[in-house]
Amino acid sequence: MSAQHTPGPWRLDEERDDYELSIVGKPTWPCNRFGIKGEWNVAKIDDLMEEYPGEAKANARLIAAAPDLLDSLESCVRFLNKHCPGADHLLPAAEAAIALATQEPAR
């Protein structure tokens, strides 16, 4: 599958301020974030920070893990297809999640 998102890994930057969380990656285009060449915000979470900081941080960690989770799930699907023909019942949910993330139709 050809990813159109900012390549991973992404990371959570909690150092900048207490009112928003930044998920940071390294886009394919030239950029500069706070003097760090090649780094840019992929997403920001600020709505929950004041009232629900624990939930906001959990959401940010999940978003930051997204590229790694997608890569791992795609690897698992490839492995199951190749080595575990009896595992067909596991594939629809995994393929649907991949399709949701990549906007490519599920097989």
ChimeraX attribute file (.defattr): number of C-alpha atoms within 10 A of each C-alpha:
attribute: neighborCount
match mode: 1-to-1
recipient: residues
	/A:1	9
	/A:2	6
	/A:3	12
	/A:4	8
	/A:5	12
	/A:6	17
	/A:7	13
	/A:8	18
	/A:9	13
	/A:10	23
	/A:11	18
	/A:12	21
	/A:13	17
	/A:14	14
	/A:15	9
	/A:16	10
	/A:17	9
	/A:18	11
	/A:19	13
	/A:20	21
	/A:21	26
	/A:22	23
	/A:23	22
	/A:24	21
	/A:25	20
	/A:26	21
	/A:27	16
	/A:28	11
	/A:29	10
	/A:30	10
	/A:31	13
	/A:32	13
	/A:33	12
	/A:34	8
	/A:35	8
	/A:36	9
	/A:37	11
	/A:38	14
	/A:39	19
	/A:40	21
	/A:41	19
	/A:42	18
	/A:43	15
	/A:44	15
	/A:45	16
	/A:46	15
	/A:47	13
	/A:48	16
	/A:49	16
	/A:50	12
	/A:51	9
	/A:52	10
	/A:53	17
	/A:54	12
	/A:55	12
	/A:56	19
	/A:57	20
	/A:58	11
	/A:59	15
	/A:60	24
	/A:61	18
	/A:62	14
	/A:63	19
	/A:64	23
	/A:65	17
	/A:66	16
	/A:67	19
	/A:68	14
	/A:69	15
	/A:70	18
	/A:71	14
	/A:72	12
	/A:73	16
	/A:74	17
	/A:75	12
	/A:76	14
	/A:77	20
	/A:78	13
	/A:79	12
	/A:80	16
	/A:81	14
	/A:82	9
	/A:83	10
	/A:84	11
	/A:85	10
	/A:86	9
	/A:87	11
	/A:88	11
	/A:89	9
	/A:90	11
	/A:91	16
	/A:92	13
	/A:93	11
	/A:94	17
	/A:95	18
	/A:96	16
	/A:97	16
	/A:98	21
	/A:99	15
	/A:100	12
	/A:101	14
	/A:102	16
	/A:103	12
	/A:104	13
	/A:105	10
	/A:106	14
	/A:107	8
